[in-house]
Amino acid sequence: MDDILNDFLTESSDNLARLDADIVALEHDPSNTVLLNTIFRTIHTIKGTCGFLGLVRLESVAHSAESVLDWLRAGHLFASPDVISDILRAIDVIKEILAGLERTSTEPFGDDSALIAALDAWMHDEEPALTTVVTAMTTASSNPATRTSGSDERRHPNGDDGGIADASLRVNVAMLDKLMNTVGELVLARNQLIQIAGHDEHSLYHTSIQHLSRITTELQESVMKTRMQPIGTAWSKLPRLVRDIARASGKQITLEMSGATTELDRQVIQAIQDPLTHMVRNSGDHGIELPEVRRARGKLSTGTIRLHAYQESGHVVIEITDDGAGIDPVAVRTKAVERGLVRREVADAMSDRDALNFIFEPGFSTASTVTSLSGRGVGMDVVRSNIERIGGTIDVRSTAGVGCTIHIRIPLTLAIISALVVGVHKEMFAIPQTAIIELVRVTSTTRALVETVFSGGANGQDAQFYRLRDTLLPLIDLGGALRIRGSHANAEEYNIVVCQTGATRFGLIVSAVFDTQEIVVKPVGRRVKPLECYAGCTILGDGRVVMILDPAGVSTIAGVQLDGAHAREMTSTSCTATAEPAEPMAALERLLLFDGGTGAQHAVPLSRVARLEEIPVERIERADDRQLVQYRGALLPLVPLTTDVGLDAMLGPGRTRPVIVCHDGETSLGLAVHEIRDIIEDRITLELASERPGVLGTAVIAGRATEVVDISYYLAQSRVVRPSTPNAAVEEVA
Amino acid sequence: MSVDHVGFVTFRMARQWFGIPVASVQEVLVPQRVTRIPLAPPDVMGFLNLRGQIVTMVDLSVRLGCMRERPWDRLSAPLMPPELLGMDVVLRDGGELFALPVDDVGDVVTVLSSAVDEVPVTLDPRWKDMCAGIVRRDTDVLMLLDPERMVSDSVMHS
């Protein structure tokens, strides 16, 4: 009996989730008989089963809803918004009863006579029944279910046109998690085996191990896929939500959704469900204006909220766009100053785009006075922290009066993340790649860029900063923050991992940087969970357990309490917003902006950049008619971006030369430039193609005409003239 | 005790023998490499990898305020001869695995519920917190431990 009830509950909740969306669709397309039949069938199935299970209350509500649907099918009734509203109410009651059943295994008590009467009223006259009339009628009929039993004859439960054989199975999620865990183990065992067997191609096992390896990878991918669900499952409640908002506020809103089949890990889908609902509600409540206001502004009286999802390099991007009132950056600035989030001068100097991001600040949510804004920021801080908790980013753009776009970028899965493995003294840690902006290597020659304020601050340490281009980057000594014995402060060379959480940017000092790996995230046990500096743990290829750091938590324990405004004050100097493009264009990318030497602004996608270095001019050597630098135990050819200026001529002695290091398989190359300016997120839309080799074209980036550099060209150039014995060249110059 | 007789896995720390119910013990391990967790509570020695599962290592001697004969931490486990390190008892509680480093593991003993005495009131409060009862044996006393309270986070630190 319990099993039957359980099956009934799972099946019904699946069906009901779809039902909301179907019914709203029906409202827009009342003559769609296929849709109507689907809805009818779902309700009919629920009614049929609950009769069998003896669920009286559920049966009577389902019965009435079914009867109304039957009238709709028969064409006796037109699917007007009021009819649809009543059917939706019935579905709400059904959901409520099912939820009660799930908790207590018995039907919860409740009085549905008003609802049933309202539903039944549709079959007596075509006019919408008034609420007062409905209540009056309930007293008249004590058993409404029997009263409408006459409609039973008209029911045709076999009006099926679907009937596709069900090719899927229901599998317990715990089972999938276990499978995932086992596959993770298999991967480790495979890696160990590869290590033992080495790279001996003549080994007896070589072919078998290769085979095993391939199968393991395939298996891992397949298991990952079993956990994927289309993002549409998180959207199924939204049509209903938007409809209710529109009806309640007298607005006309259409909801457009595209990319609903984009797949995400179920864990991620669960995590974004609430933030998504919140943002769509915001768009409907506060974004879209009333029809008369819209007409006065020369817009269509019906507002549109558009949801768009697509995949982009291991991430899923969700855009929520509305063509409503938008957010007024001037009002946001005023509010931010009032709230004490930022100083007036700073707020005024800030670009509109940066200013808009204040709506994500916690202090902003209590907004009440500025009417054009009120509510717009409500809970947005919660939305941002929810998105960031799963390694995502959120960004808002808006043009006052025209609309607003919220751009969310989230990882495909939480189970496997890309992480940088770093060393702190003798311990190893993993840092999620999503939080990392760049890596900076501090050597004896660049030590001067590390500044110390002898404040004796948190943890009794003096505050350290690094002069990163135009900004002062607060530094956290990871060893100190985690109280690991040892010190980097006097070490000759160390690394800074530049992290960003929210608007806060800071550098983590680590002793060594190993490599980037795809790691399987495992939860830490309950004894370690309260420590906010960890996001989980993982097992590396050699079997050792490594803790995954949560950069936000680390900054909290280290006492780096930068408020967002302060961080932005330091970093926003070169970022100016361009006019908001009306149409979607090229994908949003992280771009490195720099001055190649001619004074013009240059850009490369950050994905093509391995590292950024400051090389002292003295260390630049010349051999085989090219410039080289000894770099991490190998020789790195340096290529000046502008050929008409010699490398040394550009700078005097005692100075450093910014170098962009790029890799491509075997080939490494240092692109010598004049000045590194910024890293920003923007789209590359080439306005002018270039004739010049090494330049892809010109685009407007951060408000300036920018030459987009073709890294592949320089790498190819470097490959052609690469000397076969680089070590000989070293001896020659040394 | 409601059941007539219960099996206990016995282990020793310094001179004292302890018992935990067989049902909560998963296995006994030779020492493994342990990853230290900075900022963790003092009795949490770190994590170890048991066939792909994360196991939290809890040092009972810290919780009880007593000594172990072999107090070396497991950070250097692969470098030392195992006989110097003792053994690890792995127990399961609340769906999680915990490893307890001990000096020696003894037999599984069956204890009749009638043979279990109340914990003496004079016992150190840290011990009393964790003990479910004591059993008198021919030459010594066996302290029966409550697995849940051995690993819970409400630790009374010395």
Interface residues (C-beta under 8 A of the other chain):
Chain A: N181 T182 G184 E185 L188 E427 L482 R483 I484 K522 P523 V524 G525 R526 R527 V528 P530 L531 C533 Y534 C537 I539 G543 R544 V545 V546 M547 I557
Chain B: R33 V34 T35 R36 I37 P38 L39 A40 P41 V44 G46 F47 L48 N49 R51 G52 Q53 I54 T56 V58 G94 E96 F98 V151 D153
